[in-house]
Amino acid sequence: MYQIAIPTLSRVNILQTQTIKTLLHHNISKSQITIFCIDKEYNDYKNIFHDYNVVVGYLGLIKQKEFIESYFPVDTNILYLDDDIQEIDLDNFNSLDELIQTGFNECRNRKSFIWSIYPVWNKYFRETKPYLSTSLKFCIGAFTGIINRKDNPKITCCHREDVERSIKYFMRDGIVLRFNRVGYKTKFYNQGGLGLLKDRLDIIEKDVTYISQVYSVFGTIKQKREYLNFQLKNIPANTPIQIPIDPSELSVLYSMLEQISIPLKNKTNNRRGFPVHRACTFGLTKGRFSGKTDLSRMSKKYPEIYNEMVRIGNLFSFQFTSIHCNHNVICPKHKDENNTGNSLLLSFGDYKRGEKARGGQIIIDNKEYDAYCNGIIFNGSLLEHYNEEHTGNKYSLVFYNS
């Protein structure tokens, strides 16, 4: 099953004559629809939509969607719809319900947490597209489904929140889904809580500029008619992504780590193929015997190191709960079977190997990557990986979600 969430602001009549009318036309049950408004407009909406679940949330699209995701239980299938959807072209789907059910079923089968449809009504642009894509694609906020998590990616750009959401879900999971032959019709920038397009051009430009700076490896700025847009690159699903970092950002952490002794691991060879090595975990860990999740012992013992690691991880805009720190570890070929979604690997130090300026490269799916001051985002549970030998002093951080 699924729940349809409609965030709306100052658009009672538009919601009634467009999205609600469209959903009724497609025989969607009222019990599956929840309208989210602000406190001072509750009566306006409830008087018209008295047969629907109308819930008071927060002002602002980002805060409202954060509230919606806290309102529904974890693992709920949530379909976000704008309040001004006029028509839906289902292509070969027999019903809107079938499309929605298929979207969430495909997500669960392919380990994606987001799906959407093609953001164009003109069928000419849709009919030659692949039925379903798994690469990085723009998931239009007006029609997007997510599988609810307690730690959904955090969004900051109100006027390009769907662009940022598409990128952050792809960073987190390595995949987003889009049904490219299904389209919908709407009138963007109708008068309402967000105002007309001409009133928002400066804010849109500010958000696009921010996205282009923070997520530059995922796309480029393009002029789209009268406003700027961030056009995403077509990056295949589960492709390792490289994000460089200024080496000076790591100098403080390097000095800190050199002052402590990282514990020895695998002294009894209890992990097949891994030699004795030094490693520890910062951030959230689950107790081996208690089963409780808490900050790791090293995080509590060295809080200043933990905080510096968090600062560095945030430079990549990569969401994580835990950080594994390796010191001069040579990893054999393996997969991280217990991982969920993508991890971010970053190496630094004064190490080198042979004639190469930097050694200890990581080999992911038989392709070499240099993680020296270079964040590598990839799914270690899907892609076999190992790292080469090196000389010198090497630290590696793996940011991941516990």
C-alpha positions in Angstrom: 0.0 0.0 0.0 1.0 3.7 -0.2 0.0 7.1 1.1 -0.4 10.2 -1.1 0.9 13.4 0.6 -0.1 16.8 -0.8 1.7 19.8 0.7 -0.3 22.9 -0.2 -0.4 26.6 0.7 -3.1 29.2 -0.1 -4.4 27.1 -3.0 -7.7 25.6 -1.8 -9.5 26.1 -5.1 -6.6 24.9 -7.3 -6.3 21.7 -5.2 -10.0 21.0 -5.5 -10.2 21.6 -9.3 -6.9 20.0 -10.2 -5.0 17.4 -8.1 -8.0 16.1 -6.1 -10.2 16.0 -9.2 -7.4 14.1 -11.1 -7.1 11.6 -8.3 -10.9 11.0 -8.1 -10.9 10.5 -11.9 -8.3 7.7 -11.4 -10.3 6.1 -8.6 -7.8 6.7 -5.9 -9.4 6.2 -2.4 -9.8 9.2 -0.2 -8.4 7.2 2.7 -5.0 7.1 0.9 -4.8 10.9 0.5 -3.6 13.3 3.2 -3.5 17.1 2.7 -0.9 19.0 4.6 -1.5 22.7 5.2 -0.5 25.4 7.8 -2.4 26.2 11.0 -4.1 29.4 9.9 -5.5 27.8 6.7 -6.7 24.6 8.3 -10.4 25.6 8.4 -10.3 26.8 4.8 -9.1 23.3 3.7 -11.2 21.3 6.1 -14.4 23.1 5.0 -13.8 22.0 1.4 -12.1 18.7 2.0 -14.2 17.5 5.0 -14.0 13.9 3.8 -10.2 13.9 3.7 -7.5 13.7 6.2 -6.3 17.3 6.6 -3.2 17.7 8.8 -1.5 20.9 10.1 2.3 20.9 9.4 4.8 23.7 8.9 5.3 26.7 6.7 7.9 26.2 4.0 8.2 23.3 1.6 11.3 21.8 3.1 10.0 21.9 6.7 6.6 20.6 5.5 8.1 17.6 3.8 10.3 16.9 6.8 7.1 17.0 8.9 5.3 14.6 6.4 8.2 12.1 6.7 8.0 12.3 10.5 4.2 12.0 10.3 4.2 8.7 8.5 5.9 5.6 10.0 9.2 4.3 8.8 8.9 2.1 5.7 5.7 3.8 4.5 5.5 4.3 0.7 4.9 8.0 0.3 3.9 9.6 -3.0 4.4 13.4 -3.0 2.0 15.2 -5.3 1.7 19.0 -6.0 -1.7 20.5 -5.6 -2.0 21.6 -9.3 -1.8 18.3 -11.3 -4.3 18.5 -14.2 -3.8 15.3 -16.1 -1.7 12.1 -16.0 -0.6 10.2 -19.1 -0.2 6.6 -17.9 1.4 5.3 -21.1 0.9 1.5 -20.9 -0.2 1.3 -17.3 -3.8 0.3 -16.8 -4.4 2.6 -13.9 -2.8 5.2 -11.7 -2.9 2.7 -8.8 -1.0 0.2 -11.0 1.7 2.8 -11.7 2.1 3.8 -8.1 2.2 0.1 -6.9 4.8 -0.7 -9.6 6.9 2.3 -8.7 7.3 1.2 -5.1 7.7 -2.5 -6.0 10.5 -1.6 -8.4 12.2 0.5 -5.7 12.2 -2.4 -3.3 13.4 -4.9 -5.9 16.2 -2.6 -7.0 17.1 -1.2 -3.6 16.1 2.3 -4.6 14.3 4.6 -2.2 12.9 7.1 -4.7 11.1 7.0 -8.0 9.4 9.6 -10.3 8.0 10.2 -13.8 9.2 12.2 -16.8 8.8 16.0 -16.1 7.3 16.8 -19.5 3.7 16.6 -20.8 4.5 16.5 -24.5 4.5 12.8 -25.5 6.9 13.4 -28.3 9.7 13.8 -25.8 8.7 10.7 -23.8 7.8 8.0 -26.3 11.4 7.2 -27.4 12.8 7.1 -23.8 13.5 3.8 -22.0 10.6 2.5 -20.0 12.5 2.7 -16.7 15.9 4.3 -16.0 18.1 3.6 -13.0 20.8 6.2 -13.6 21.0 9.7 -12.1 17.8 11.5 -13.3 15.8 14.5 -12.2 12.9 13.4 -10.0 10.3 16.1 -10.3 9.0 17.1 -6.8 5.5 17.4 -8.1 5.3 13.7 -8.6 7.8 11.7 -6.6 7.6 8.5 -4.5 9.9 7.7 -1.6 10.2 4.8 0.8 10.3 6.5 4.2 13.4 6.2 6.3 14.1 7.6 9.8 17.1 9.3 8.3 16.0 10.5 4.9 18.5 12.7 3.1 18.4 16.3 4.3 17.4 19.0 1.8 18.4 22.7 2.0 17.3 24.3 -1.3 13.6 25.3 -1.2 13.3 26.4 -4.8 15.3 23.6 -6.2 14.6 21.0 -3.6 13.8 18.3 -6.1 17.1 18.7 -7.9 19.0 18.4 -4.6 16.8 15.5 -3.5 17.6 13.6 -6.7 21.3 14.1 -6.1 21.3 13.2 -2.4 19.2 10.0 -2.9 21.6 9.0 -5.7 24.6 9.7 -3.4 23.0 7.7 -0.6 21.8 4.7 -2.6 23.6 4.8 -6.0 20.3 4.6 -7.8 17.1 6.6 -8.6 14.2 5.3 -10.7 12.2 7.1 -13.3 9.3 6.0 -15.5 10.2 8.0 -18.6 7.1 7.3 -20.7 4.7 8.5 -18.1 4.0 12.3 -18.0 1.7 14.7 -16.2 0.3 18.2 -17.0 0.4 21.1 -14.6 0.7 24.9 -14.7 4.0 25.7 -12.9 4.2 28.9 -10.8 0.5 29.5 -10.4 -0.3 32.1 -7.9 -0.1 30.6 -4.4 2.1 30.4 -1.3 5.3 30.5 -3.3 4.3 33.3 -5.7 4.8 33.8 -9.4 7.9 32.9 -11.3 9.0 36.5 -11.7 9.0 36.9 -7.9 11.3 33.9 -7.4 14.0 34.3 -10.0 16.6 35.7 -7.6 16.0 32.9 -5.1 16.1 30.2 -7.9 19.4 31.6 -9.1 20.8 31.6 -5.6 19.8 27.9 -5.1 21.1 26.8 -8.4 24.4 28.6 -7.7 24.6 26.8 -4.4 23.9 23.4 -5.9 26.5 24.0 -8.7 29.1 24.7 -6.0 28.3 21.8 -3.6 27.3 19.1 -6.2 29.5 20.2 -9.1 30.4 16.6 -10.1 26.7 15.8 -10.7 25.9 18.4 -13.3 26.2 21.8 -14.8 24.3 25.1 -14.8 22.1 25.7 -17.9 20.0 28.6 -18.9 16.4 27.5 -19.2 14.3 30.2 -20.8 14.1 33.0 -18.2 15.7 31.2 -15.3 18.8 29.1 -14.4 18.7 25.4 -14.0 21.1 22.7 -12.9 21.2 19.9 -15.5 22.2 16.5 -14.0 24.7 14.3 -15.7 23.6 10.9 -16.8 25.6 8.8 -14.3 24.8 5.1 -14.4 23.5 3.4 -11.3 26.1 2.2 -8.8 28.9 3.9 -10.5 31.7 5.0 -8.2 31.7 8.8 -7.9 34.9 10.9 -7.2 34.8 14.2 -5.2 38.2 15.8 -4.6 39.0 17.7 -1.4 41.7 20.3 -0.6 44.6 18.4 1.2 44.8 21.2 3.7 41.4 20.2 5.1 42.9 17.0 6.4 46.1 18.3 8.0 44.5 18.8 11.5 43.0 15.3 11.6 46.2 13.8 10.4 48.1 15.4 13.3 45.4 14.2 15.8 45.5 10.6 14.6 49.3 10.6 14.8 49.0 11.3 18.5 46.9 8.3 19.4 47.3 4.5 19.1 44.6 2.9 16.8 43.7 -0.6 18.1 45.0 -3.7 16.5 42.3 -5.8 14.8 42.1 -9.4 13.5 44.8 -10.7 15.8 43.1 -14.1 15.8 42.4 -14.0 12.0 38.7 -14.0 12.6 38.0 -12.2 9.3 39.0 -14.3 6.4 41.6 -12.9 4.2 42.3 -9.8 6.3 45.7 -9.6 7.9 46.4 -8.1 11.4 45.7 -4.4 11.0 44.9 -1.2 13.0 41.3 0.1 12.7 38.5 1.6 14.8 35.1 3.1 14.4 33.8 6.5 15.3 30.1 7.6 15.4 27.2 5.2 16.0 27.9 1.5 16.6 25.7 -1.4 17.8 26.9 -3.1 20.9 28.0 -6.7 20.3 26.1 -8.1 23.3 23.6 -5.4 24.2 22.4 -4.8 20.7 22.0 -1.1 21.6 23.1 1.7 19.2 25.3 4.4 20.8 28.4 6.4 20.1 31.5 4.2 19.9 34.1 4.0 22.6 36.6 5.8 20.5 34.1 8.7 19.9 33.7 9.1 23.6 37.4 8.8 24.3 38.5 11.2 21.5 35.6 13.6 21.0 37.8 16.2 19.3 38.9 13.6 16.7 35.3 12.5 16.1 34.1 16.1 15.6 36.9 16.7 13.1 35.9 13.6 11.2 32.3 14.7 11.1 33.4 18.1 9.8 35.3 16.5 7.0 32.5 14.2 6.1 30.1 17.1 5.9 32.3 18.8 3.3 31.1 16.2 0.8 27.4 16.7 1.7 27.4 12.9 2.2 25.0 11.7 4.9 26.4 9.2 7.4 26.1 7.9 10.9 29.5 6.2 11.4 33.1 6.4 10.3 35.5 3.5 10.1 39.2 4.5 10.4 41.9 2.3 8.9 45.7 2.8 9.5 48.0 1.2 6.8 45.5 -1.5 6.0 45.9 -3.7 2.9 42.4 -5.1 2.1 42.0 -8.2 0.1 39.2 -8.6 -2.5 35.9 -8.5 -0.6 32.4 -7.1 -0.5 30.9 -5.3 2.5 27.9 -7.6 2.9 26.4 -5.8 5.9 26.4 -2.4 4.3 23.2 -0.6 3.3 23.6 1.8 0.4 26.7 3.8 -0.5 29.8 4.5 1.6 32.4 7.2 1.1 36.1 6.3 1.1 38.8 9.0 1.7 42.6 8.4 2.1 45.4 10.7 3.2 48.9 10.7 4.6 52.5 10.7 3.2 52.2 7.3 1.6 53.4 6.3 -1.9 54.1 3.2 -4.0 56.8 2.6 -6.6 57.0 5.3 -9.3 53.4 6.5 -8.7 53.0 9.8 -6.8 50.4 8.1 -4.6 50.1 4.4 -3.8 47.5 2.2 -2.2 44.9 2.8 -4.9 41.6 1.2 -4.4 40.4 -1.2 -7.1 36.6 -1.2 -7.4 34.9 -3.7 -9.8 38.3 -4.1 -11.6 38.8 -0.4 -12.1 41.5 1.7 -10.3 40.7 4.8 -8.3 43.0 7.1 -6.3 41.4 7.9 -3.0 44.2 10.3 -1.9 42.4 13.5 -0.9 39.6 12.2 -3.1 36.3 11.0 -1.8 35.1 7.8 -3.6 31.4 7.1 -3.2 30.4 3.5 -4.0 28.3 0.6 -2.9 30.7 -1.8 -1.2 28.0 -4.5 -0.8 27.5 -4.7 -4.6 31.0 -4.0 -6.0 34.0 -6.2 -5.1 37.0 -4.0 -4.0 40.5 -4.1 -2.6 43.5 -1.8 -2.3 47.0 -2.0 -3.5 50.2 -2.0 -1.3 51.9 1.2 -0.4 54.8 2.6 1.5 54.6 5.4 4.0 51.9 6.4 6.4 48.3 6.0 5.2 45.0 6.7 6.9 41.6 5.8 5.3 38.2 6.9 6.4 35.0 5.1 5.4 31.8 7.2 6.0 28.7 5.0 6.0 25.2 4.6 7.4 24.9 2.2 10.3 
